[in-house]
Amino acid sequence: MWFKTTQAGGVLFYYGDKPLSITDPVANTWYNTPALYVGTDGKLRGCLATGSCTTTITSAASVNDGQWHQA
């Protein structure tokens, strides 16, 4: 997946059988964990899980720099 953004905090990919809903818009936390998202710190985060996601993979650098990135 290629993406480009200048914002922090946004879902890129979600899988699930229920709607993705935000529990706290200020903290940008979700009821259901997205599989791939840009965190509020601007870093790319990912998690594939069958239940709740307790460990995420996090990029070393921020990706909200307006450049194209491939995940």
Secondary structure, 3 states (H helix, E strand, C coil): CEECCCCCCEEEECCCCCCCCEEECCCCEECCCCCEEECCCCEEEECCCCCCCCCCEEEEEECCCCCCEEC
